[in-house]
Amino acid sequence: MIIDAHCHVWPDDIARKVLANRPVGLDPVHDGTLDGLRRTMDAAGIDMAMTLAVANVGRTVRRTNEFVGQVDRSRFIPFGTVHPDLTVEENLAALRDNGVVGVKLHPLFQEVAFSDERTREILIALAENDIPVIAHVGSGGDDHQNANGAPENLHAMLSDITGLRLIAAHYGGYQVLDEAEQWSVGTSAYLETSWPPSMGVLDPERVIAIIRRHGADRVLYGSDWPMTDPATEIAAVRALGLSPEEESGILGGNLARLLGIESPSAS
């Protein structure tokens, strides 16, 4: 079973506008729509995908969660949004009312910081309600944005919040792999493998060392669709030469266990 842990989606008209602006300076390779994601998954042999929807400001949190809460649950796992402009209860209600099972936190786009007490209050509530979180960690923006999601601040936040099921995207430090190895690897977070424009640009021996040090059972495949091609990223994972158990876990088994998804072979 292959599950992609990192797929951004938008309503069709919004997807066109967002991707026309080349977010974080990358050239998208797919269209950002739900139909486009389904076609990509079918072509790459992907069974399920976490669909991530992010609200940049508090006033759009509820309608963003309404959108992602309507996805086809047989293929898509809805991860919605929170924002510190809203109260903790307003954020929880917007998730609960739309059946959203997890949260995407994006320091670059949302102006939220791991060190901000308002963000931490929300994360504590998510931990108490057993709602998993995937967060962008590392660089990709200006100095202020990069500090918001710095691996060092992630480490401090995880040390202060117990019970949080957190997935640290981009091996826990996009564009700052040295910092990721210092602060993210070995924490309680799950590490996710996406690295736009492709994980294939990383030294495979270094990636293997990170996976083994962190524990292959706590590493999850993700593509960062539509900015990368999932089939290419799956091939990069398979090219590492991991054991069959490590590879199958990273490509889907670990995430299925984390989210309580029953694989087809188990039914």
Sequence and secondary structure as in RCSB ss.txt:
>XXXX:A:sequence
MIIDAHCHVWPDDIARKVLANRPVGLDPVHDGTLDGLRRTMDAAGIDMAMTLAVANVGRTVRRTNEFVGQVDRSR
FIPFGTVHPDLTVEENLAALRDNGVVGVKLHPLFQEVAFSDERTREILIALAENDIPVIAHVGSGGDDHQNANGA
PENLHAMLSDITGLRLIAAHYGGYQVLDEAEQWSVGTSAYLETSWPPSMGVLDPERVIAIIRRHGADRVLYGSDW
PMTDPATEIAAVRALGLSPEEESGILGGNLARLLGIESPSAS
>XXXX:A:secstr
  EEEEEE   HHHHHHHHHT GGG   SS  SHHHHHHHHHHHT  EEEEE   SSGGGHHHHHHHHTTS TTT
EEEEE   TTS HHHHHHHHHTTT  EEEE HHHH   TT HHHHHHHHHHHHTT  EEE  B SS HHHHHHT 
HHHHHHHHHH TT  EEESGGG BT HHHHHHHTTTSSSEEE   TT GGGS HHHHHHHHHHH GGGEE    B
TSS HHHHHHHHHTT   HHHHHIIIIIHHHHHHT   GGG 
